[in-house]
């Protein structure tokens, strides 16, 4: 089927004189399929007469498998993060939000995809935002995980939440702060 499609594309491009990228699969003698990307470009004179074709072909099987594995990993990550009852956020070293789960974003009246680049002052009264910022700066400077019980506004209602904040360190570089919290008002 791929070879038939390749032939049809080749015939169309021979008439249209177009450069084209074509993905196709080849089954090896051992019945294993490999994915390829061919780039086909006409070499033309100034009068648009075809002198020949430049064809490059690369094996993209590993790249496609890596992309599939990355998508599957992202699905697993999102499934975990979005289905636990806790609220989760990640801020960079400047204390701007990088991401959150939908549980936290819902409390802020936004979607998780809208949080990036915002800070606590965008969502909380100044005195509360300043407290959160002070806690975050302390955790970033000490590079120690802390657990705090603190006030939290949920749809305008004050609640008490238990918060765990930890510095995010990768390859010895401090990247930001990760926070997880849950409501303990009833307790």
TORPA-696081 format. One record per residue (C-alpha): residue number from 0; x, y, z. Coordinates in pm, 1 decimal, decimal comma. Layout:
BEGIN
ATOM   fiza          x          y          z
ATOM    NUM          X          Y          Z
...
This chain:
BEGIN
ATOM   fiza          x          y          z
ATOM      0        0,0        0,0        0,0
ATOM      1      281,5      242,7       89,5
ATOM      2      458,6      172,7     -240,3
ATOM      3      136,3      237,7     -435,0
ATOM      4       94,5      570,7     -254,1
ATOM      5      459,2      653,9     -322,0
ATOM      6      412,9      587,4     -694,4
ATOM      7      101,2      805,8     -707,8
ATOM      8      274,2     1090,7     -523,1
ATOM      9      578,2     1057,3     -749,2
ATOM     10      360,3     1085,5    -1061,5
ATOM     11      174,0     1389,4     -921,3
ATOM     12      492,7     1565,6     -818,6
ATOM     13      658,7     1490,6    -1153,4
ATOM     14      381,4     1692,0    -1317,1
ATOM     15      363,3     1966,8    -1049,5
ATOM     16      739,3     1999,0    -1004,9
ATOM     17      691,9     2014,5     -627,0
ATOM     18      924,8     1928,8     -341,3
ATOM     19      759,4     1671,6     -118,0
ATOM     20      823,6     1480,3      201,2
ATOM     21      677,8     1132,1      206,1
ATOM     22      657,0      889,7      497,7
ATOM     23      638,5      521,9      418,9
ATOM     24      700,4      181,1      575,7
ATOM     25      918,2     -100,9      452,3
ATOM     26      898,9     -459,4      572,1
ATOM     27     1239,4     -617,6      604,0
ATOM     28     1312,3     -981,7      524,2
ATOM     29     1268,4    -1065,0      895,1
ATOM     30      910,0     -920,7      880,8
ATOM     31     1000,6     -617,1     1091,8
ATOM     32      863,5     -286,6      964,1
ATOM     33     1076,7       26,8      949,9
ATOM     34      947,5      380,2      894,6
ATOM     35     1121,7      610,8      648,7
ATOM     36     1098,2      974,8      548,6
ATOM     37     1188,7     1051,3      188,8
ATOM     38     1238,1     1403,9       60,8
ATOM     39     1194,3     1429,5     -314,2
ATOM     40     1285,4     1756,8     -486,2
ATOM     41     1311,2     1832,8     -857,3
ATOM     42     1632,5     1982,5     -991,5
ATOM     43     1518,1     2234,0    -1253,8
ATOM     44     1659,4     2471,0    -1508,0
ATOM     45     1558,7     2837,5    -1510,7
ATOM     46     1297,2     2740,6    -1769,4
ATOM     47     1151,2     2490,0    -1518,1
ATOM     48     1270,3     2188,2    -1716,5
ATOM     49     1347,8     1893,3    -1488,9
ATOM     50     1710,3     1790,8    -1504,6
ATOM     51     1671,9     1524,4    -1239,1
ATOM     52     1554,1     1455,2     -887,0
ATOM     53     1725,1     1490,7     -552,5
ATOM     54     1603,1     1218,7     -320,9
ATOM     55     1703,1     1171,6       41,3
ATOM     56     1571,3      897,0      261,0
ATOM     57     1618,0      852,3      635,1
ATOM     58     1502,5      585,5      876,6
ATOM     59     1269,4      754,4     1129,0
ATOM     60     1158,0      440,5     1313,2
ATOM     61     1343,4      525,9     1634,9
ATOM     62     1214,3      884,0     1628,9
ATOM     63      854,2      766,2     1581,8
ATOM     64      890,0      507,8     1859,1
ATOM     65     1035,9      772,0     2092,1
ATOM     66      745,8     1008,3     2011,9
ATOM     67      496,2      730,8     2086,7
ATOM     68      671,3      647,4     2414,7
ATOM     69      670,2     1017,0     2509,8
ATOM     70      295,5     1045,6     2437,5
ATOM     71      227,2      733,7     2645,8
ATOM     72      439,4      869,3     2930,9
ATOM     73      254,8     1201,9     2915,8
ATOM     74      -79,8     1019,2     2934,7
ATOM     75       34,0      823,3     3241,6
ATOM     76      166,5     1140,4     3407,2
ATOM     77     -150,6     1336,7     3336,3
ATOM     78     -368,9     1047,4     3455,5
ATOM     79     -185,2     1042,7     3787,2
ATOM     80     -169,1     1418,8     3838,1
ATOM     81     -529,3     1485,2     3737,8
ATOM     82     -690,6     1205,8     3937,2
ATOM     83     -540,7     1245,9     4281,9
ATOM     84     -751,4     1465,7     4509,5
ATOM     85     -460,5     1690,7     4605,1
ATOM     86     -390,1     2024,0     4442,5
ATOM     87      -50,6     2043,9     4273,4
ATOM     88      154,4     2332,6     4137,6
ATOM     89      503,8     2398,3     4011,7
ATOM     90      666,2     2743,3     4015,0
ATOM     91      999,2     2848,8     3864,5
ATOM     92     1275,9     3025,5     4062,6
ATOM     93     1106,2     3359,9     3994,9
ATOM     94      794,7     3214,8     4163,6
ATOM     95      588,3     3232,4     3846,3
ATOM     96      366,1     2932,2     3787,2
ATOM     97      490,4     2681,4     3534,2
ATOM     98      202,9     2435,4     3568,1
ATOM     99      -67,3     2299,7     3793,6
ATOM    100     -320,1     2022,6     3793,6
ATOM    101     -684,4     2094,6     3713,7
ATOM    102     -785,7     2059,9     4082,7
ATOM    103     -575,7     2361,6     4174,8
ATOM    104     -658,3     2560,0     3862,6
ATOM    105    -1032,2     2505,3     3922,7
ATOM    106    -1000,9     2668,3     4265,7
ATOM    107     -835,3     2966,9     4097,3
ATOM    108    -1118,2     2993,5     3844,1
ATOM    109     -900,1     2903,8     3545,0
ATOM    110     -790,6     2601,9     3343,5
ATOM    111     -451,5     2446,9     3415,2
ATOM    112     -332,7     2551,6     3070,3
ATOM    113     -387,0     2918,4     3167,7
ATOM    114     -165,6     2928,2     3477,4
ATOM    115      178,2     2951,1     3316,4
ATOM    116      348,9     3286,0     3377,3
ATOM    117      106,3     3397,9     3648,7
ATOM    118      200,3     3446,3     4014,4
ATOM    119       22,5     3441,4     4349,2
ATOM    120      -63,3     3813,6     4324,5
ATOM    121     -277,8     3730,1     4020,4
ATOM    122     -502,4     3506,6     4234,0
ATOM    123     -480,5     3602,4     4600,3
ATOM    124     -514,5     3914,3     4814,7
ATOM    125     -178,5     4090,0     4861,3
ATOM    126     -122,8     3982,9     5222,1
ATOM    127     -184,7     3615,3     5138,3
ATOM    128       24,4     3632,5     4819,8
ATOM    129      307,6     3789,8     5021,0
ATOM    130      290,2     3509,1     5278,1
ATOM    131      301,8     3242,6     5004,2
ATOM    132      591,5     3422,5     4836,5
ATOM    133      782,1     3451,3     5165,0
ATOM    134      735,5     3077,7     5232,9
ATOM    135      847,2     2992,7     4879,3
ATOM    136     1157,5     3213,9     4897,6
ATOM    137     1256,4     3053,0     5229,3
ATOM    138     1220,7     2704,5     5080,9
ATOM    139     1420,0     2803,8     4773,0
ATOM    140     1699,8     2951,8     4985,0
ATOM    141     1723,3     2659,6     5231,2
ATOM    142     1656,0     2396,1     4964,8
ATOM    143     1460,4     2202,9     5227,4
ATOM    144     1113,9     2052,3     5205,0
ATOM    145      860,1     2206,1     5441,6
ATOM    146      512,2     2113,2     5552,8
ATOM    147      281,5     2397,6     5649,4
ATOM    148      -76,0     2437,4     5762,8
ATOM    149     -210,2     2758,4     5613,1
ATOM    150     -517,1     2950,4     5509,6
ATOM    151     -642,1     2905,9     5156,3
ATOM    152     -921,7     3070,7     4963,0
ATOM    153    -1146,3     2829,0     4772,6
ATOM    154    -1421,0     3008,8     4578,3
ATOM    155    -1401,3     3293,7     4829,3
ATOM    156    -1430,2     3059,2     5128,8
ATOM    157    -1141,6     3036,9     5375,2
ATOM    158    -1014,1     2688,8     5441,6
ATOM    159     -718,1     2536,0     5619,7
ATOM    160     -490,0     2328,5     5401,0
ATOM    161     -190,2     2112,8     5470,6
ATOM    162       79,4     2207,9     5223,0
ATOM    163      401,8     2032,8     5137,1
ATOM    164      648,9     2241,1     4937,9
ATOM    165      978,6     2113,9     4809,3
ATOM    166     1256,2     2262,0     4597,8
ATOM    167     1285,1     2118,2     4246,5
ATOM    168     1647,4     2033,0     4179,2
ATOM    169     1772,8     1872,2     3859,7
ATOM    170     2141,4     1802,9     3790,9
ATOM    171     2231,8     2013,0     4096,8
ATOM    172     2044,5     2313,5     3953,5
ATOM    173     1761,1     2470,7     4151,0
ATOM    174     1470,5     2500,7     3905,9
ATOM    175     1183,0     2605,9     4126,4
ATOM    176      935,7     2480,5     4381,7
ATOM    177      676,2     2204,7     4377,1
ATOM    178      373,9     2225,0     4602,7
ATOM    179      104,8     1974,1     4696,9
ATOM    180     -178,3     2056,5     4932,3
ATOM    181     -510,8     1928,7     5056,6
ATOM    182     -798,5     2055,1     5267,6
ATOM    183     -782,5     1975,1     5641,0
ATOM    184    -1047,1     2228,2     5751,4
ATOM    185    -1269,8     1955,4     5899,0
ATOM    186     -984,2     1804,5     6096,8
